[in-house]
Amino acid sequence: MKITEDVRKYAAEQGIAEEEALQKGLAEKSEEFTEKGREVYANA
């Protein structure tokens, strides 16, 4: 439920549709994952 609320809030702030907000968020997380070395379990 919290994630859904966050997506709706983000979409409203950006002035975009919820589906577009989801796609944008997934793209950003994908880029972040790649930048951090594509490791599922990072060494702390």
CHARMM-style PDB file with segment names, atoms N, HN, CA, C and O in Angstrom:
ATOM      1  N   MET     1       0.807  -1.193   0.000  1.00  0.00      PROA
ATOM      2  CA  MET     1       0.000   0.000   0.000  1.00  0.00      PROA
ATOM      3  C   MET     1       0.858   1.268   0.000  1.00  0.00      PROA
ATOM      4  O   MET     1       0.554   2.233  -0.701  1.00  0.00      PROA
ATOM      5  N   LYS     2       1.916   1.254   0.782  1.00  0.00      PROA
ATOM      6  HN  LYS     2       2.163   0.470   1.352  1.00  0.00      PROA
ATOM      7  CA  LYS     2       2.788   2.427   0.874  1.00  0.00      PROA
ATOM      8  C   LYS     2       3.431   2.729  -0.477  1.00  0.00      PROA
ATOM      9  O   LYS     2       3.548   3.890  -0.868  1.00  0.00      PROA
ATOM     10  N   ILE     3       3.846   1.687  -1.184  1.00  0.00      PROA
ATOM     11  HN  ILE     3       3.752   0.743  -0.866  1.00  0.00      PROA
ATOM     12  CA  ILE     3       4.479   1.896  -2.488  1.00  0.00      PROA
ATOM     13  C   ILE     3       3.486   2.531  -3.451  1.00  0.00      PROA
ATOM     14  O   ILE     3       3.836   3.455  -4.185  1.00  0.00      PROA
ATOM     15  N   THR     4       2.258   2.044  -3.452  1.00  0.00      PROA
ATOM     16  HN  THR     4       1.974   1.293  -2.856  1.00  0.00      PROA
ATOM     17  CA  THR     4       1.227   2.596  -4.331  1.00  0.00      PROA
ATOM     18  C   THR     4       1.005   4.073  -4.035  1.00  0.00      PROA
ATOM     19  O   THR     4       0.898   4.886  -4.953  1.00  0.00      PROA
ATOM     20  N   GLU     5       0.936   4.417  -2.765  1.00  0.00      PROA
ATOM     21  HN  GLU     5       1.023   3.757  -2.018  1.00  0.00      PROA
ATOM     22  CA  GLU     5       0.763   5.824  -2.373  1.00  0.00      PROA
ATOM     23  C   GLU     5       1.951   6.658  -2.841  1.00  0.00      PROA
ATOM     24  O   GLU     5       1.776   7.775  -3.329  1.00  0.00      PROA
ATOM     25  N   ASP     6       3.156   6.116  -2.692  1.00  0.00      PROA
ATOM     26  HN  ASP     6       3.298   5.209  -2.296  1.00  0.00      PROA
ATOM     27  CA  ASP     6       4.357   6.841  -3.115  1.00  0.00      PROA
ATOM     28  C   ASP     6       4.363   7.069  -4.620  1.00  0.00      PROA
ATOM     29  O   ASP     6       4.733   8.146  -5.087  1.00  0.00      PROA
ATOM     30  N   VAL     7       3.956   6.062  -5.376  1.00  0.00      PROA
ATOM     31  HN  VAL     7       3.656   5.187  -4.998  1.00  0.00      PROA
ATOM     32  CA  VAL     7       3.912   6.191  -6.841  1.00  0.00      PROA
ATOM     33  C   VAL     7       2.894   7.246  -7.239  1.00  0.00      PROA
ATOM     34  O   VAL     7       3.171   8.087  -8.094  1.00  0.00      PROA
ATOM     35  N   ARG     8       1.738   7.208  -6.636  1.00  0.00      PROA
ATOM     36  HN  ARG     8       1.513   6.525  -5.942  1.00  0.00      PROA
ATOM     37  CA  ARG     8       0.704   8.197  -6.958  1.00  0.00      PROA
ATOM     38  C   ARG     8       1.167   9.611  -6.626  1.00  0.00      PROA
ATOM     39  O   ARG     8       0.939  10.545  -7.395  1.00  0.00      PROA
ATOM     40  N   LYS     9       1.820   9.760  -5.473  1.00  0.00      PROA
ATOM     41  HN  LYS     9       2.006   9.001  -4.848  1.00  0.00      PROA
ATOM     42  CA  LYS     9       2.322  11.069  -5.065  1.00  0.00      PROA
ATOM     43  C   LYS     9       3.394  11.554  -6.037  1.00  0.00      PROA
ATOM     44  O   LYS     9       3.373  12.709  -6.463  1.00  0.00      PROA
ATOM     45  N   TYR    10       4.331  10.672  -6.388  1.00  0.00      PROA
ATOM     46  HN  TYR    10       4.348   9.734  -6.043  1.00  0.00      PROA
ATOM     47  CA  TYR    10       5.403  11.025  -7.323  1.00  0.00      PROA
ATOM     48  C   TYR    10       4.816  11.426  -8.678  1.00  0.00      PROA
ATOM     49  O   TYR    10       5.236  12.419  -9.271  1.00  0.00      PROA
ATOM     50  N   ALA    11       3.847  10.651  -9.161  1.00  0.00      PROA
ATOM     51  HN  ALA    11       3.506   9.844  -8.678  1.00  0.00      PROA
ATOM     52  CA  ALA    11       3.226  10.943 -10.454  1.00  0.00      PROA
ATOM     53  C   ALA    11       2.550  12.310 -10.425  1.00  0.00      PROA
ATOM     54  O   ALA    11       2.662  13.086 -11.375  1.00  0.00      PROA
ATOM     55  N   ALA    12       1.853  12.600  -9.336  1.00  0.00      PROA
ATOM     56  HN  ALA    12       1.763  11.970  -8.564  1.00  0.00      PROA
ATOM     57  CA  ALA    12       1.180  13.899  -9.219  1.00  0.00      PROA
ATOM     58  C   ALA    12       2.191  15.040  -9.186  1.00  0.00      PROA
ATOM     59  O   ALA    12       1.980  16.078  -9.814  1.00  0.00      PROA
ATOM     60  N   GLU    13       3.288  14.849  -8.454  1.00  0.00      PROA
ATOM     61  HN  GLU    13       3.459  14.006  -7.944  1.00  0.00      PROA
ATOM     62  CA  GLU    13       4.312  15.884  -8.365  1.00  0.00      PROA
ATOM     63  C   GLU    13       4.975  16.135  -9.713  1.00  0.00      PROA
ATOM     64  O   GLU    13       5.310  17.272 -10.045  1.00  0.00      PROA
ATOM     65  N   GLN    14       5.163  15.065 -10.489  1.00  0.00      PROA
ATOM     66  HN  GLN    14       4.891  14.141 -10.218  1.00  0.00      PROA
ATOM     67  CA  GLN    14       5.824  15.183 -11.789  1.00  0.00      PROA
ATOM     68  C   GLN    14       4.853  15.556 -12.905  1.00  0.00      PROA
ATOM     69  O   GLN    14       5.277  15.919 -14.002  1.00  0.00      PROA
ATOM     70  N   GLY    15       3.548  15.468 -12.629  1.00  0.00      PROA
ATOM     71  HN  GLY    15       3.204  15.173 -11.738  1.00  0.00      PROA
ATOM     72  CA  GLY    15       2.539  15.775 -13.633  1.00  0.00      PROA
ATOM     73  C   GLY    15       2.467  14.717 -14.717  1.00  0.00      PROA
ATOM     74  O   GLY    15       2.209  15.024 -15.881  1.00  0.00      PROA
ATOM     75  N   ILE    16       2.698  13.454 -14.326  1.00  0.00      PROA
ATOM     76  HN  ILE    16       2.908  13.205 -13.381  1.00  0.00      PROA
ATOM     77  CA  ILE    16       2.669  12.356 -15.284  1.00  0.00      PROA
ATOM     78  C   ILE    16       1.699  11.276 -14.799  1.00  0.00      PROA
ATOM     79  O   ILE    16       1.275  11.290 -13.644  1.00  0.00      PROA
ATOM     80  N   ALA    17       1.354  10.345 -15.683  1.00  0.00      PROA
ATOM     81  HN  ALA    17       1.699  10.334 -16.621  1.00  0.00      PROA
ATOM     82  CA  ALA    17       0.462   9.249 -15.337  1.00  0.00      PROA
ATOM     83  C   ALA    17       1.175   8.257 -14.426  1.00  0.00      PROA
ATOM     84  O   ALA    17       2.403   8.170 -14.429  1.00  0.00      PROA
ATOM     85  N   GLU    18       0.399   7.513 -13.648  1.00  0.00      PROA
ATOM     86  HN  GLU    18      -0.599   7.584 -13.646  1.00  0.00      PROA
ATOM     87  CA  GLU    18       0.983   6.539 -12.724  1.00  0.00      PROA
ATOM     88  C   GLU    18       1.825   5.501 -13.463  1.00  0.00      PROA
ATOM     89  O   GLU    18       2.909   5.144 -13.003  1.00  0.00      PROA
ATOM     90  N   GLU    19       1.339   5.019 -14.596  1.00  0.00      PROA
ATOM     91  HN  GLU    19       0.458   5.309 -14.969  1.00  0.00      PROA
ATOM     92  CA  GLU    19       2.081   4.011 -15.365  1.00  0.00      PROA
ATOM     93  C   GLU    19       3.417   4.582 -15.837  1.00  0.00      PROA
ATOM     94  O   GLU    19       4.438   3.896 -15.796  1.00  0.00      PROA
ATOM     95  N   GLU    20       3.408   5.819 -16.276  1.00  0.00      PROA
ATOM     96  HN  GLU    20       2.579   6.377 -16.309  1.00  0.00      PROA
ATOM     97  CA  GLU    20       4.645   6.472 -16.708  1.00  0.00      PROA
ATOM     98  C   GLU    20       5.610   6.638 -15.531  1.00  0.00      PROA
ATOM     99  O   GLU    20       6.821   6.487 -15.687  1.00  0.00      PROA
ATOM    100  N   ALA    21       5.063   6.948 -14.355  1.00  0.00      PROA
ATOM    101  HN  ALA    21       4.079   7.070 -14.227  1.00  0.00      PROA
ATOM    102  CA  ALA    21       5.889   7.083 -13.157  1.00  0.00      PROA
ATOM    103  C   ALA    21       6.546   5.752 -12.812  1.00  0.00      PROA
ATOM    104  O   ALA    21       7.717   5.716 -12.433  1.00  0.00      PROA
ATOM    105  N   LEU    22       5.799   4.663 -12.942  1.00  0.00      PROA
ATOM    106  HN  LEU    22       4.848   4.693 -13.250  1.00  0.00      PROA
ATOM    107  CA  LEU    22       6.361   3.334 -12.680  1.00  0.00      PROA
ATOM    108  C   LEU    22       7.500   3.019 -13.643  1.00  0.00      PROA
ATOM    109  O   LEU    22       8.556   2.541 -13.228  1.00  0.00      PROA
ATOM    110  N   GLN    23       7.285   3.285 -14.922  1.00  0.00      PROA
ATOM    111  HN  GLN    23       6.427   3.673 -15.259  1.00  0.00      PROA
ATOM    112  CA  GLN    23       8.316   3.013 -15.928  1.00  0.00      PROA
ATOM    113  C   GLN    23       9.563   3.863 -15.682  1.00  0.00      PROA
ATOM    114  O   GLN    23      10.688   3.378 -15.802  1.00  0.00      PROA
ATOM    115  N   LYS    24       9.355   5.109 -15.343  1.00  0.00      PROA
ATOM    116  HN  LYS    24       8.441   5.503 -15.246  1.00  0.00      PROA
ATOM    117  CA  LYS    24      10.482   6.012 -15.077  1.00  0.00      PROA
ATOM    118  C   LYS    24      11.256   5.541 -13.846  1.00  0.00      PROA
ATOM    119  O   LYS    24      12.487   5.534 -13.849  1.00  0.00      PROA
ATOM    120  N   GLY    25      10.541   5.151 -12.801  1.00  0.00      PROA
ATOM    121  HN  GLY    25       9.541   5.157 -12.798  1.00  0.00      PROA
ATOM    122  CA  GLY    25      11.184   4.666 -11.584  1.00  0.00      PROA
ATOM    123  C   GLY    25      11.976   3.386 -11.817  1.00  0.00      PROA
ATOM    124  O   GLY    25      13.079   3.228 -11.294  1.00  0.00      PROA
ATOM    125  N   LEU    26      11.409   2.472 -12.604  1.00  0.00      PROA
ATOM    126  HN  LEU    26      10.513   2.600 -13.029  1.00  0.00      PROA
ATOM    127  CA  LEU    26      12.114   1.229 -12.918  1.00  0.00      PROA
ATOM    128  C   LEU    26      13.376   1.515 -13.732  1.00  0.00      PROA
ATOM    129  O   LEU    26      14.411   0.885 -13.514  1.00  0.00      PROA
ATOM    130  N   ALA    27      13.293   2.450 -14.655  1.00  0.00      PROA
ATOM    131  HN  ALA    27      12.452   2.961 -14.832  1.00  0.00      PROA
ATOM    132  CA  ALA    27      14.459   2.804 -15.465  1.00  0.00      PROA
ATOM    133  C   ALA    27      15.557   3.407 -14.588  1.00  0.00      PROA
ATOM    134  O   ALA    27      16.737   3.106 -14.767  1.00  0.00      PROA
ATOM    135  N   GLU    28      15.166   4.252 -13.649  1.00  0.00      PROA
ATOM    136  HN  GLU    28      14.208   4.497 -13.503  1.00  0.00      PROA
ATOM    137  CA  GLU    28      16.148   4.865 -12.747  1.00  0.00      PROA
ATOM    138  C   GLU    28      16.822   3.808 -11.869  1.00  0.00      PROA
ATOM    139  O   GLU    28      18.035   3.858 -11.665  1.00  0.00      PROA
ATOM    140  N   LYS    29      16.047   2.856 -11.352  1.00  0.00      PROA
ATOM    141  HN  LYS    29      15.062   2.816 -11.519  1.00  0.00      PROA
ATOM    142  CA  LYS    29      16.606   1.797 -10.502  1.00  0.00      PROA
ATOM    143  C   LYS    29      17.517   0.882 -11.321  1.00  0.00      PROA
ATOM    144  O   LYS    29      18.536   0.414 -10.815  1.00  0.00      PROA
ATOM    145  N   SER    30      17.163   0.627 -12.571  1.00  0.00      PROA
ATOM    146  HN  SER    30      16.335   1.008 -12.983  1.00  0.00      PROA
ATOM    147  CA  SER    30      17.991  -0.188 -13.440  1.00  0.00      PROA
ATOM    148  C   SER    30      19.344   0.475 -13.665  1.00  0.00      PROA
ATOM    149  O   SER    30      20.386  -0.180 -13.614  1.00  0.00      PROA
ATOM    150  N   GLU    31      19.316   1.771 -13.913  1.00  0.00      PROA
ATOM    151  HN  GLU    31      18.471   2.302 -13.954  1.00  0.00      PROA
ATOM    152  CA  GLU    31      20.557   2.529 -14.113  1.00  0.00      PROA
ATOM    153  C   GLU    31      21.409   2.512 -12.843  1.00  0.00      PROA
ATOM    154  O   GLU    31      22.627   2.341 -12.907  1.00  0.00      PROA
ATOM    155  N   GLU    32      20.766   2.687 -11.701  1.00  0.00      PROA
ATOM    156  HN  GLU    32      19.777   2.826 -11.649  1.00  0.00      PROA
ATOM    157  CA  GLU    32      21.474   2.665 -10.419  1.00  0.00      PROA
ATOM    158  C   GLU    32      22.124   1.297 -10.194  1.00  0.00      PROA
ATOM    159  O   GLU    32      23.267   1.219  -9.742  1.00  0.00      PROA
ATOM    160  N   PHE    33      21.405   0.233 -10.505  1.00  0.00      PROA
ATOM    161  HN  PHE    33      20.477   0.297 -10.872  1.00  0.00      PROA
ATOM    162  CA  PHE    33      21.914  -1.123 -10.357  1.00  0.00      PROA
ATOM    163  C   PHE    33      23.156  -1.329 -11.223  1.00  0.00      PROA
ATOM    164  O   PHE    33      24.144  -1.905 -10.768  1.00  0.00      PROA
ATOM    165  N   THR    34      23.104  -0.863 -12.457  1.00  0.00      PROA
ATOM    166  HN  THR    34      22.301  -0.395 -12.826  1.00  0.00      PROA
ATOM    167  CA  THR    34      24.228  -0.995 -13.379  1.00  0.00      PROA
ATOM    168  C   THR    34      25.435  -0.204 -12.873  1.00  0.00      PROA
ATOM    169  O   THR    34      26.563  -0.696 -12.914  1.00  0.00      PROA
ATOM    170  N   GLU    35      25.202   1.012 -12.400  1.00  0.00      PROA
ATOM    171  HN  GLU    35      24.286   1.412 -12.366  1.00  0.00      PROA
ATOM    172  CA  GLU    35      26.293   1.856 -11.905  1.00  0.00      PROA
ATOM    173  C   GLU    35      26.988   1.247 -10.687  1.00  0.00      PROA
ATOM    174  O   GLU    35      28.179   1.466 -10.471  1.00  0.00      PROA
ATOM    175  N   LYS    36      26.245   0.491  -9.905  1.00  0.00      PROA
ATOM    176  HN  LYS    36      25.277   0.313 -10.081  1.00  0.00      PROA
ATOM    177  CA  LYS    36      26.809  -0.095  -8.687  1.00  0.00      PROA
ATOM    178  C   LYS    36      27.426  -1.464  -8.925  1.00  0.00      PROA
ATOM    179  O   LYS    36      27.748  -2.173  -7.971  1.00  0.00      PROA
ATOM    180  N   GLY    37      27.593  -1.841 -10.181  1.00  0.00      PROA
ATOM    181  HN  GLY    37      27.332  -1.265 -10.956  1.00  0.00      PROA
ATOM    182  CA  GLY    37      28.316  -3.059 -10.492  1.00  0.00      PROA
ATOM    183  C   GLY    37      27.470  -4.299 -10.727  1.00  0.00      PROA
ATOM    184  O   GLY    37      28.009  -5.400 -10.832  1.00  0.00      PROA
ATOM    185  N   ARG    38      26.164  -4.143 -10.810  1.00  0.00      PROA
ATOM    186  HN  ARG    38      25.726  -3.248 -10.725  1.00  0.00      PROA
ATOM    187  CA  ARG    38      25.264  -5.251 -11.119  1.00  0.00      PROA
ATOM    188  C   ARG    38      25.371  -6.408 -10.125  1.00  0.00      PROA
ATOM    189  O   ARG    38      25.209  -7.568 -10.506  1.00  0.00      PROA
ATOM    190  N   GLU    39      25.634  -6.112  -8.896  1.00  0.00      PROA
ATOM    191  HN  GLU    39      25.766  -5.170  -8.586  1.00  0.00      PROA
ATOM    192  CA  GLU    39      25.723  -7.124  -7.853  1.00  0.00      PROA
ATOM    193  C   GLU    39      24.440  -7.113  -7.026  1.00  0.00      PROA
ATOM    194  O   GLU    39      24.018  -6.065  -6.538  1.00  0.00      PROA
ATOM    195  N   VAL    40      23.823  -8.286  -6.871  1.00  0.00      PROA
ATOM    196  HN  VAL    40      24.167  -9.138  -7.268  1.00  0.00      PROA
ATOM    197  CA  VAL    40      22.604  -8.383  -6.090  1.00  0.00      PROA
ATOM    198  C   VAL    40      22.922  -8.158  -4.620  1.00  0.00      PROA
ATOM    199  O   VAL    40      22.212  -7.434  -3.922  1.00  0.00      PROA
ATOM    200  N   TYR    41      23.991  -8.783  -4.162  1.00  0.00      PROA
ATOM    201  HN  TYR    41      24.568  -9.371  -4.729  1.00  0.00      PROA
ATOM    202  CA  TYR    41      24.410  -8.648  -2.778  1.00  0.00      PROA
ATOM    203  C   TYR    41      25.719  -7.865  -2.738  1.00  0.00      PROA
ATOM    204  O   TYR    41      26.791  -8.403  -3.015  1.00  0.00      PROA
ATOM    205  N   ALA    42      25.612  -6.593  -2.390  1.00  0.00      PROA
ATOM    206  HN  ALA    42      24.741  -6.155  -2.164  1.00  0.00      PROA
ATOM    207  CA  ALA    42      26.805  -5.744  -2.340  1.00  0.00      PROA
ATOM    208  C   ALA    42      27.549  -5.973  -1.040  1.00  0.00      PROA
ATOM    209  O   ALA    42      26.940  -6.211   0.003  1.00  0.00      PROA
ATOM    210  N   ASN    43      28.868  -5.900  -1.109  1.00  0.00      PROA
ATOM    211  HN  ASN    43      29.363  -5.707  -1.957  1.00  0.00      PROA
ATOM    212  CA  ASN    43      29.680  -6.002   0.108  1.00  0.00      PROA
ATOM    213  C   ASN    43      29.508  -4.741   0.926  1.00  0.00      PROA
ATOM    214  O   ASN    43      29.647  -3.629   0.417  1.00  0.00      PROA
ATOM    215  N   ALA    44      29.208  -4.922   2.189  1.00  0.00      PROA
ATOM    216  HN  ALA    44      29.095  -5.825   2.604  1.00  0.00      PROA
ATOM    217  CA  ALA    44      28.953  -3.771   3.054  1.00  0.00      PROA
ATOM    218  C   ALA    44      30.227  -3.181   3.582  1.00  0.00      PROA
ATOM    219  OT1 ALA    44      30.192  -2.202   4.328  1.00  0.00      PROA
TER     220      ALA     44
END
